[in-house]
Amino acid sequence: MQSSLMRRLSVVDLYLWAFRIVVLVVVVWGMIGTIMARRYPGEVWIDFVVYGLSQGSIYALIALGYTMVYGILRMINFAHGEVFMSGAYTAYFVAAAFGRSGYLDRNPVVSLLVVLAVAMITSTAIAVLLERVAYRPLRGSPRLVPLIAAIGASFFLQYAFRGFFGSGFQAYPETQVLKGTWAIAGISILRTQAVVLVAAVLMMLGLYAFVMRTKTGTAMRAVSEDREAAALMGIDVDRAIVIAFAVGASMAGAAGFLYALVFKQVHFFMGFIPGIKAFTAAVLGGIGNIPGAMLGGLFLGIFESAGPILFLDGLGIVAPYQLKDVIAFTMLVMVLIFRPSGIMGERLVVKKA
Protein backbone atom coordinates (compact mmCIF):
# COMPACT_ATOMS: atom_id res chain seq x y z
CA MET A 1 0.00 0.00 0.00
CA GLN A 2 2.84 2.38 0.86
CA SER A 3 4.60 1.59 -2.41
CA SER A 4 1.42 2.35 -4.44
CA LEU A 5 1.03 5.63 -2.54
CA MET A 6 4.63 6.60 -3.30
CA ARG A 7 4.07 5.82 -6.97
CA ARG A 8 1.06 8.16 -7.04
CA LEU A 9 3.03 11.01 -5.42
CA SER A 10 5.20 12.92 -7.85
CA VAL A 11 8.25 15.03 -7.00
CA VAL A 12 6.08 18.14 -7.25
CA ASP A 13 3.59 16.69 -4.76
CA LEU A 14 6.36 15.93 -2.30
CA TYR A 15 7.78 19.42 -2.71
CA LEU A 16 4.39 21.04 -2.12
CA TRP A 17 3.77 18.97 1.00
CA ALA A 18 7.21 19.90 2.33
CA PHE A 19 6.54 23.57 1.55
CA ARG A 20 3.19 23.41 3.37
CA ILE A 21 4.83 21.90 6.44
CA VAL A 22 7.57 24.56 6.46
CA VAL A 23 5.03 27.39 6.15
CA LEU A 24 2.91 25.91 8.93
CA VAL A 25 5.91 25.56 11.24
CA VAL A 26 7.07 29.13 10.58
CA VAL A 27 3.59 30.57 11.15
CA VAL A 28 3.04 28.63 14.38
CA TRP A 29 6.54 29.49 15.62
CA GLY A 30 5.99 33.20 14.93
CA MET A 31 2.57 33.18 16.61
CA ILE A 32 3.91 31.48 19.72
CA GLY A 33 6.83 33.94 19.89
CA THR A 34 4.53 36.96 19.58
CA ILE A 35 2.03 35.68 22.14
CA MET A 36 4.71 34.71 24.64
CA ALA A 37 6.43 38.11 24.33
CA ARG A 38 3.22 39.94 25.38
CA ARG A 39 4.34 43.21 23.83
CA TYR A 40 0.90 44.22 22.67
CA PRO A 41 -2.12 44.73 24.98
CA GLY A 42 -5.62 43.62 24.05
CA GLU A 43 -6.63 47.12 22.92
CA VAL A 44 -3.97 47.06 20.23
CA TRP A 45 -5.26 43.75 18.85
CA ILE A 46 -8.80 45.14 18.82
CA ASP A 47 -7.54 48.13 16.81
CA PHE A 48 -5.86 45.73 14.38
CA VAL A 49 -9.08 43.78 13.90
CA VAL A 50 -11.26 46.89 13.46
CA TYR A 51 -8.84 48.40 10.95
CA GLY A 52 -8.62 45.06 9.17
CA LEU A 53 -12.40 44.80 8.90
CA SER A 54 -12.72 48.30 7.46
CA GLN A 55 -9.90 47.70 5.00
CA GLY A 56 -11.20 44.24 4.18
CA SER A 57 -14.69 45.54 3.47
CA ILE A 58 -13.19 47.82 0.79
CA TYR A 59 -11.34 44.84 -0.71
CA ALA A 60 -14.59 42.86 -0.62
CA LEU A 61 -16.51 45.53 -2.55
CA ILE A 62 -13.82 45.63 -5.24
CA ALA A 63 -13.58 41.82 -5.31
CA LEU A 64 -17.28 41.57 -6.13
CA GLY A 65 -16.59 43.07 -9.56
CA TYR A 66 -13.89 40.50 -10.29
CA THR A 67 -16.01 37.60 -9.17
CA MET A 68 -19.20 38.69 -10.98
CA VAL A 69 -17.44 39.16 -14.32
CA TYR A 70 -15.56 35.91 -13.92
CA GLY A 71 -18.74 34.10 -12.94
CA ILE A 72 -20.36 35.01 -16.27
CA LEU A 73 -17.50 35.37 -18.77
CA ARG A 74 -14.75 33.28 -17.16
CA MET A 75 -12.33 36.17 -17.62
CA ILE A 76 -10.34 38.28 -15.17
CA ASN A 77 -11.03 41.98 -15.73
CA PHE A 78 -7.63 43.37 -14.76
CA ALA A 79 -8.86 46.88 -15.56
CA HIS A 80 -11.21 46.67 -12.57
CA GLY A 81 -8.66 48.35 -10.29
CA GLU A 82 -8.71 51.37 -12.61
CA VAL A 83 -12.52 51.35 -12.57
CA PHE A 84 -12.19 51.67 -8.79
CA MET A 85 -9.70 54.53 -9.24
CA SER A 86 -11.82 56.40 -11.77
CA GLY A 87 -14.78 56.68 -9.41
CA ALA A 88 -12.73 57.93 -6.46
CA TYR A 89 -10.72 60.36 -8.61
CA THR A 90 -13.72 61.88 -10.39
CA ALA A 91 -15.72 62.21 -7.17
CA TYR A 92 -12.78 64.13 -5.66
CA PHE A 93 -13.61 67.19 -7.77
CA VAL A 94 -17.18 67.22 -6.46
CA ALA A 95 -15.98 66.76 -2.88
CA ALA A 96 -13.41 69.54 -3.30
CA ALA A 97 -16.07 71.89 -4.66
CA PHE A 98 -18.34 71.13 -1.70
CA GLY A 99 -15.42 71.65 0.67
CA ARG A 100 -14.45 75.05 -0.78
CA SER A 101 -18.02 76.31 -0.66
CA GLY A 102 -18.59 75.12 2.92
CA TYR A 103 -21.55 72.99 1.83
CA LEU A 104 -19.74 69.83 2.96
CA ASP A 105 -19.85 70.86 6.62
CA ARG A 106 -23.29 72.50 6.46
CA ASN A 107 -24.94 69.44 4.89
CA PRO A 108 -22.50 66.54 5.37
CA VAL A 109 -24.97 63.71 4.76
CA VAL A 110 -26.30 65.12 1.48
CA SER A 111 -22.78 66.05 0.34
CA LEU A 112 -21.34 62.61 1.04
CA LEU A 113 -24.26 60.88 -0.67
CA VAL A 114 -23.79 63.05 -3.76
CA VAL A 115 -20.05 62.30 -3.83
CA LEU A 116 -20.80 58.59 -3.41
CA ALA A 117 -23.31 58.72 -6.27
CA VAL A 118 -20.79 60.46 -8.56
CA ALA A 119 -18.15 57.81 -7.78
CA MET A 120 -20.55 54.93 -8.47
CA ILE A 121 -21.97 56.46 -11.67
CA THR A 122 -18.50 57.23 -13.06
CA SER A 123 -17.17 53.75 -12.38
CA THR A 124 -20.31 52.17 -13.83
CA ALA A 125 -20.14 54.25 -17.01
CA ILE A 126 -16.48 53.42 -17.59
CA ALA A 127 -17.00 49.69 -16.97
CA VAL A 128 -19.98 49.52 -19.35
CA LEU A 129 -17.98 51.41 -21.99
CA LEU A 130 -15.06 49.00 -21.56
CA GLU A 131 -17.36 46.02 -21.95
CA ARG A 132 -18.88 47.41 -25.13
CA VAL A 133 -15.69 48.65 -26.79
CA ALA A 134 -12.90 46.39 -25.52
CA TYR A 135 -14.44 43.09 -24.40
CA ARG A 136 -17.60 42.35 -26.39
CA PRO A 137 -15.85 42.24 -29.80
CA LEU A 138 -13.40 39.69 -28.33
CA ARG A 139 -15.97 37.46 -26.63
CA GLY A 140 -15.47 34.54 -29.02
CA SER A 141 -11.67 34.83 -29.02
CA PRO A 142 -9.25 32.60 -27.10
CA ARG A 143 -9.22 33.43 -23.41
CA LEU A 144 -5.76 34.98 -23.55
CA VAL A 145 -6.97 37.71 -25.94
CA PRO A 146 -9.50 39.42 -23.62
CA LEU A 147 -6.99 39.07 -20.78
CA ILE A 148 -4.43 41.06 -22.79
CA ALA A 149 -7.15 43.54 -23.71
CA ALA A 150 -7.98 44.00 -20.01
CA ILE A 151 -4.33 44.72 -19.19
CA GLY A 152 -4.20 47.22 -22.05
CA ALA A 153 -7.40 48.86 -20.81
CA SER A 154 -5.85 49.13 -17.35
CA PHE A 155 -2.82 51.03 -18.66
CA PHE A 156 -5.03 53.17 -20.90
CA LEU A 157 -7.18 54.33 -17.96
CA GLN A 158 -4.16 54.96 -15.73
CA TYR A 159 -2.40 57.20 -18.18
CA ALA A 160 -5.57 58.84 -19.46
CA PHE A 161 -6.27 60.07 -15.92
CA ARG A 162 -2.62 61.05 -15.55
CA GLY A 163 -2.79 63.03 -18.77
CA PHE A 164 -6.05 64.78 -17.89
CA PHE A 165 -5.46 65.48 -14.20
CA GLY A 166 -1.69 65.19 -13.66
CA SER A 167 0.46 62.77 -11.71
CA GLY A 168 0.16 64.47 -8.32
CA PHE A 169 -1.86 63.39 -5.31
CA GLN A 170 -5.25 64.98 -4.69
CA ALA A 171 -6.45 65.32 -1.09
CA TYR A 172 -10.11 64.83 -0.18
CA PRO A 173 -11.42 67.58 2.11
CA GLU A 174 -11.91 66.80 5.78
CA THR A 175 -15.47 66.36 7.00
CA GLN A 176 -16.04 67.61 10.53
CA VAL A 177 -18.77 65.09 11.26
CA LEU A 178 -16.39 62.21 10.55
CA LYS A 179 -13.58 63.42 12.78
CA GLY A 180 -12.96 61.69 16.11
CA THR A 181 -14.17 58.34 17.40
CA TRP A 182 -17.34 56.58 18.51
CA ALA A 183 -17.51 54.19 21.45
CA ILE A 184 -19.35 51.02 20.42
CA ALA A 185 -19.73 48.26 23.03
CA GLY A 186 -16.84 49.79 24.94
CA ILE A 187 -14.59 49.77 21.86
CA SER A 188 -13.32 53.08 20.47
CA ILE A 189 -13.69 53.14 16.67
CA LEU A 190 -12.74 55.91 14.29
CA ARG A 191 -15.85 57.41 12.75
CA THR A 192 -14.54 56.89 9.22
CA GLN A 193 -13.96 53.20 9.95
CA ALA A 194 -17.45 52.82 11.38
CA VAL A 195 -19.01 54.48 8.33
CA VAL A 196 -16.96 52.30 5.98
CA LEU A 197 -17.98 49.11 7.79
CA VAL A 198 -21.68 49.93 7.93
CA ALA A 199 -21.86 51.20 4.35
CA ALA A 200 -19.91 48.23 2.96
CA VAL A 201 -22.03 45.67 4.81
CA LEU A 202 -25.27 47.30 3.64
CA MET A 203 -24.09 47.38 0.03
CA MET A 204 -22.90 43.78 0.11
CA LEU A 205 -26.21 42.61 1.58
CA GLY A 206 -28.09 44.64 -1.03
CA LEU A 207 -26.04 43.12 -3.84
CA TYR A 208 -26.57 39.60 -2.52
CA ALA A 209 -30.33 40.20 -2.30
CA PHE A 210 -30.32 41.61 -5.85
CA VAL A 211 -28.53 38.60 -7.27
CA MET A 212 -30.50 35.99 -5.33
CA ARG A 213 -34.00 37.52 -5.11
CA THR A 214 -34.68 39.38 -8.36
CA LYS A 215 -35.49 38.23 -11.89
CA THR A 216 -32.44 40.04 -13.22
CA GLY A 217 -30.23 38.31 -10.67
CA THR A 218 -31.77 34.95 -11.62
CA ALA A 219 -31.03 35.68 -15.27
CA MET A 220 -27.43 36.53 -14.42
CA ARG A 221 -27.03 33.27 -12.51
CA ALA A 222 -28.53 31.35 -15.41
CA VAL A 223 -26.08 32.94 -17.86
CA SER A 224 -23.25 32.13 -15.45
CA GLU A 225 -24.33 28.49 -15.38
CA ASP A 226 -24.81 27.99 -19.13
CA ARG A 227 -24.83 30.86 -21.61
CA GLU A 228 -26.19 28.84 -24.54
CA ALA A 229 -29.03 27.29 -22.55
CA ALA A 230 -29.91 30.68 -21.05
CA ALA A 231 -30.14 32.21 -24.53
CA LEU A 232 -32.42 29.35 -25.67
CA MET A 233 -34.68 30.09 -22.68
CA GLY A 234 -35.12 33.66 -23.89
CA ILE A 235 -32.62 35.43 -21.61
CA ASP A 236 -30.81 38.39 -23.15
CA VAL A 237 -27.22 37.28 -22.56
CA ASP A 238 -25.64 40.60 -23.57
CA ARG A 239 -27.90 42.47 -21.18
CA ALA A 240 -27.02 40.11 -18.31
CA ILE A 241 -23.31 40.58 -18.98
CA VAL A 242 -23.63 44.37 -19.11
CA ILE A 243 -25.54 44.35 -15.81
CA ALA A 244 -22.82 42.22 -14.22
CA PHE A 245 -20.18 44.74 -15.32
CA ALA A 246 -22.34 47.66 -14.18
CA VAL A 247 -23.18 46.24 -10.75
CA GLY A 248 -19.60 45.16 -10.07
CA ALA A 249 -18.33 48.58 -11.16
CA SER A 250 -20.83 50.41 -8.96
CA MET A 251 -19.49 48.43 -5.98
CA ALA A 252 -15.94 49.40 -7.00
CA GLY A 253 -16.96 53.06 -7.26
CA ALA A 254 -18.45 52.90 -3.77
CA ALA A 255 -15.25 51.25 -2.56
CA GLY A 256 -13.24 54.10 -4.09
CA PHE A 257 -15.30 56.65 -2.18
CA LEU A 258 -14.90 54.72 1.10
CA TYR A 259 -11.18 54.32 0.44
CA ALA A 260 -10.90 58.10 0.02
CA LEU A 261 -12.72 58.65 3.32
CA VAL A 262 -10.11 56.55 5.12
CA PHE A 263 -6.89 57.47 3.29
CA LYS A 264 -7.88 60.97 2.07
CA GLN A 265 -5.66 60.95 -1.04
CA VAL A 266 -6.29 59.81 -4.60
CA HIS A 267 -3.98 59.59 -7.62
CA PHE A 268 -3.93 57.98 -11.04
CA PHE A 269 -2.08 54.84 -9.86
CA MET A 270 -4.17 54.24 -6.73
CA GLY A 271 -6.16 51.36 -8.22
CA PHE A 272 -3.27 48.99 -8.88
CA ILE A 273 -2.43 47.67 -5.39
CA PRO A 274 -6.03 47.56 -4.05
CA GLY A 275 -7.08 45.92 -7.32
CA ILE A 276 -4.50 43.16 -6.98
CA LYS A 277 -5.42 42.65 -3.34
CA ALA A 278 -9.10 42.51 -4.21
CA PHE A 279 -8.29 39.89 -6.84
CA THR A 280 -6.46 38.00 -4.10
CA ALA A 281 -9.58 38.27 -1.95
CA ALA A 282 -11.74 36.95 -4.79
CA VAL A 283 -9.43 33.96 -5.28
CA LEU A 284 -9.26 33.43 -1.54
CA GLY A 285 -13.03 33.30 -1.20
CA GLY A 286 -13.58 31.34 -4.39
CA ILE A 287 -13.52 33.18 -7.70
CA GLY A 288 -17.04 33.38 -9.12
CA ASN A 289 -18.66 33.03 -5.68
CA ILE A 290 -20.24 36.26 -4.39
CA PRO A 291 -20.37 35.38 -0.67
CA GLY A 292 -16.84 34.02 -1.07
CA ALA A 293 -15.61 37.36 -2.39
CA MET A 294 -17.14 39.13 0.59
CA LEU A 295 -15.64 36.66 3.06
CA GLY A 296 -12.28 36.68 1.27
CA GLY A 297 -12.05 40.47 1.41
CA LEU A 298 -12.77 40.61 5.13
CA PHE A 299 -10.37 37.77 5.85
CA LEU A 300 -7.60 39.37 3.79
CA GLY A 301 -8.11 42.72 5.51
CA ILE A 302 -7.76 41.17 8.98
CA PHE A 303 -4.84 39.02 7.86
CA GLU A 304 -3.05 42.04 6.38
CA SER A 305 -3.71 44.16 9.47
CA ALA A 306 -2.86 41.70 12.25
CA GLY A 307 -0.77 39.15 10.37
CA PRO A 308 2.56 41.00 10.16
CA ILE A 309 2.68 41.52 13.92
CA LEU A 310 1.18 38.14 14.82
CA PHE A 311 3.38 36.04 12.53
CA LEU A 312 6.57 38.08 12.05
CA ASP A 313 7.15 39.93 15.32
CA GLY A 314 7.77 36.64 17.12
CA LEU A 315 10.44 35.75 14.53
CA GLY A 316 12.48 38.84 15.39
CA ILE A 317 11.62 40.84 12.26
CA VAL A 318 12.52 44.47 13.01
CA ALA A 319 9.71 46.22 11.10
CA PRO A 320 7.07 43.55 10.42
CA TYR A 321 4.29 45.97 9.46
CA GLN A 322 6.29 47.19 6.48
CA LEU A 323 5.86 43.68 5.08
CA LYS A 324 2.05 43.78 5.07
CA ASP A 325 1.91 43.82 1.26
CA VAL A 326 4.25 40.83 1.17
CA ILE A 327 1.91 39.06 3.59
CA ALA A 328 -1.10 39.84 1.39
CA PHE A 329 0.49 38.58 -1.82
CA THR A 330 1.95 35.55 -0.06
CA MET A 331 -1.64 34.76 0.89
CA LEU A 332 -2.49 34.46 -2.82
CA VAL A 333 0.31 31.94 -3.34
CA MET A 334 -0.77 30.00 -0.25
CA VAL A 335 -4.36 29.81 -1.46
CA LEU A 336 -3.28 28.57 -4.88
CA ILE A 337 -1.14 25.88 -3.23
CA PHE A 338 -3.38 24.77 -0.38
CA ARG A 339 -6.87 25.27 -1.86
CA PRO A 340 -6.96 26.52 -5.46
CA SER A 341 -10.77 26.63 -5.45
CA GLY A 342 -10.84 29.07 -2.50
CA ILE A 343 -12.67 28.96 0.81
CA MET A 344 -16.18 28.73 -0.67
CA GLY A 345 -15.32 27.84 -4.23
CA GLU A 346 -16.13 24.61 -5.96
CA ARG A 347 -14.02 22.62 -8.35
CA LEU A 348 -14.90 23.69 -11.86
CA VAL A 349 -15.95 21.21 -14.47
CA VAL A 350 -13.84 20.97 -17.60
CA LYS A 351 -16.26 23.16 -19.61
CA LYS A 352 -15.90 26.06 -17.15
CA ALA A 353 -12.25 25.64 -16.22
Solvent accessible surface area in square Angstrom, and as a share of the most:
residue,aa,sasa,rsa
1,M,205,0.91
2,Q,150,0.67
3,S,67,0.43
4,S,32,0.21
5,L,85,0.42
6,M,110,0.49
7,R,181,0.66
8,R,170,0.62
9,L,52,0.26
10,S,56,0.36
11,V,123,0.71
12,V,97,0.56
13,D,51,0.27
14,L,81,0.41
15,Y,140,0.53
16,L,46,0.23
17,W,137,0.48
18,A,53,0.41
19,F,64,0.27
20,R,48,0.17
21,I,104,0.53
22,V,87,0.50
23,V,34,0.20
24,L,115,0.57
25,V,87,0.50
26,V,67,0.39
27,V,44,0.25
28,V,67,0.38
29,W,171,0.60
30,G,0,0.00
31,M,62,0.28
32,I,96,0.49
33,G,24,0.23
34,T,4,0.02
35,I,104,0.53
36,M,139,0.62
37,A,44,0.34
38,R,208,0.76
39,R,147,0.54
40,Y,61,0.23
41,P,74,0.46
42,G,46,0.45
43,E,118,0.53
44,V,46,0.26
45,W,66,0.23
46,I,71,0.36
47,D,79,0.41
48,F,35,0.14
49,V,61,0.35
50,V,15,0.09
51,Y,58,0.22
52,G,0,0.00
53,L,53,0.27
54,S,2,0.01
55,Q,17,0.07
56,G,0,0.00
57,S,0,0.00
58,I,0,0.00
59,Y,3,0.01
60,A,0,0.00
61,L,0,0.00
62,I,0,0.00
63,A,0,0.00
64,L,0,0.00
65,G,1,0.01
66,Y,3,0.01
67,T,1,0.00
68,M,11,0.05
69,V,4,0.02
70,Y,21,0.08
71,G,7,0.07
72,I,10,0.05
73,L,22,0.11
74,R,38,0.14
75,M,18,0.08
76,I,30,0.15
77,N,2,0.01
78,F,57,0.24
79,A,0,0.00
80,H,5,0.02
81,G,3,0.02
82,E,3,0.01
83,V,0,0.00
84,F,0,0.00
85,M,0,0.00
86,S,0,0.00
87,G,0,0.00
88,A,0,0.00
89,Y,0,0.00
90,T,41,0.24
91,A,0,0.00
92,Y,30,0.11
93,F,80,0.33
94,V,39,0.23
95,A,4,0.03
96,A,12,0.09
97,A,44,0.34
98,F,41,0.17
99,G,29,0.28
100,R,191,0.70
101,S,67,0.43
102,G,25,0.24
103,Y,67,0.26
104,L,6,0.03
105,D,75,0.39
106,R,156,0.57
107,N,56,0.29
108,P,27,0.17
109,V,103,0.59
110,V,74,0.43
111,S,0,0.00
112,L,30,0.15
113,L,106,0.53
114,V,56,0.32
115,V,1,0.01
116,L,32,0.16
117,A,43,0.33
118,V,36,0.21
119,A,0,0.00
120,M,45,0.20
121,I,121,0.61
122,T,26,0.15
123,S,0,0.00
124,T,34,0.20
125,A,59,0.46
126,I,32,0.16
127,A,3,0.02
128,V,47,0.27
129,L,113,0.56
130,L,19,0.10
131,E,0,0.00
132,R,129,0.47
133,V,101,0.58
134,A,25,0.19
135,Y,6,0.02
136,R,60,0.22
137,P,89,0.56
138,L,47,0.24
139,R,65,0.24
140,G,84,0.81
141,S,38,0.25
142,P,98,0.61
143,R,130,0.47
144,L,113,0.56
145,V,58,0.33
146,P,13,0.08
147,L,52,0.26
148,I,104,0.53
149,A,24,0.19
150,A,0,0.00
151,I,73,0.37
152,G,40,0.39
153,A,9,0.07
154,S,12,0.07
155,F,111,0.46
156,F,140,0.58
157,L,13,0.07
158,Q,3,0.01
159,Y,112,0.43
160,A,25,0.20
161,F,19,0.08
162,R,106,0.39
163,G,67,0.64
164,F,162,0.67
165,F,80,0.33
166,G,31,0.30
167,S,61,0.39
168,G,40,0.38
169,F,127,0.53
170,Q,42,0.19
171,A,63,0.49
172,Y,15,0.06
173,P,37,0.23
174,E,89,0.40
175,T,7,0.04
176,Q,103,0.46
177,V,64,0.37
178,L,16,0.08
179,K,88,0.37
180,G,47,0.45
181,T,67,0.39
182,W,102,0.36
183,A,87,0.68
184,I,87,0.44
185,A,102,0.79
186,G,78,0.75
187,I,60,0.30
188,S,69,0.44
189,I,18,0.09
190,L,88,0.44
191,R,65,0.24
192,T,16,0.10
193,Q,19,0.08
194,A,9,0.07
195,V,43,0.25
196,V,0,0.00
197,L,34,0.17
198,V,90,0.52
199,A,26,0.20
200,A,0,0.00
201,V,66,0.38
202,L,115,0.57
203,M,34,0.15
204,M,8,0.04
205,L,110,0.55
206,G,41,0.40
207,L,8,0.04
208,Y,86,0.33
209,A,46,0.36
210,F,61,0.25
211,V,5,0.03
212,M,74,0.33
213,R,205,0.75
214,T,51,0.30
215,K,185,0.78
216,T,30,0.17
217,G,0,0.00
218,T,68,0.40
219,A,21,0.16
220,M,9,0.04
221,R,92,0.33
222,A,34,0.27
223,V,1,0.01
224,S,32,0.21
225,E,118,0.53
226,D,45,0.23
227,R,75,0.28
228,E,113,0.51
229,A,46,0.36
230,A,4,0.03
231,A,54,0.41
232,L,157,0.78
233,M,157,0.70
234,G,68,0.65
235,I,43,0.22
236,D,83,0.43
237,V,24,0.14
238,D,58,0.30
239,R,134,0.49
240,A,3,0.02
241,I,1,0.00
242,V,34,0.20
243,I,31,0.16
244,A,1,0.01
245,F,5,0.02
246,A,21,0.16
247,V,27,0.16
248,G,1,0.01
249,A,1,0.01
250,S,18,0.12
251,M,17,0.08
252,A,0,0.00
253,G,0,0.00
254,A,0,0.00
255,A,0,0.00
256,G,0,0.00
257,F,10,0.04
258,L,2,0.01
259,Y,35,0.13
260,A,0,0.00
261,L,10,0.05
262,V,33,0.19
263,F,73,0.30
264,K,55,0.23
265,Q,88,0.39
266,V,0,0.00
267,H,37,0.17
268,F,24,0.10
269,F,85,0.35
270,M,7,0.03
271,G,0,0.00
272,F,88,0.37
273,I,66,0.34
274,P,10,0.06
275,G,2,0.02
276,I,43,0.22
277,K,5,0.02
278,A,0,0.00
279,F,34,0.14
280,T,0,0.00
281,A,0,0.00
282,A,0,0.00
283,V,13,0.08
284,L,8,0.04
285,G,0,0.00
286,G,0,0.00
287,I,45,0.23
288,G,33,0.32
289,N,41,0.21
290,I,25,0.13
291,P,44,0.28
292,G,0,0.00
293,A,0,0.00
294,M,26,0.12
295,L,77,0.38
296,G,0,0.00
297,G,0,0.00
298,L,46,0.23
299,F,91,0.38
300,L,0,0.00
301,G,1,0.01
302,I,55,0.28
303,F,45,0.19
304,E,5,0.02
305,S,1,0.01
306,A,12,0.09
307,G,2,0.02
308,P,0,0.00
309,I,13,0.07
310,L,39,0.20
311,F,25,0.10
312,L,27,0.13
313,D,18,0.09
314,G,20,0.20
315,L,65,0.32
316,G,61,0.58
317,I,67,0.34
318,V,149,0.85
319,A,42,0.32
320,P,11,0.07
321,Y,77,0.29
322,Q,154,0.68
323,L,66,0.33
324,K,58,0.25
325,D,52,0.27
326,V,88,0.50
327,I,20,0.10
328,A,0,0.00
329,F,63,0.26
330,T,58,0.34
331,M,17,0.07
332,L,32,0.16
333,V,73,0.42
334,M,27,0.12
335,V,12,0.07
336,L,95,0.47
337,I,33,0.17
338,F,93,0.39
339,R,118,0.43
340,P,79,0.49
341,S,24,0.15
342,G,1,0.01
343,I,72,0.37
344,M,81,0.36
345,G,10,0.10
346,E,145,0.65
347,R,204,0.75
348,L,77,0.38
349,V,93,0.53
350,V,141,0.81
351,K,154,0.65
352,K,43,0.18
353,A,73,0.57
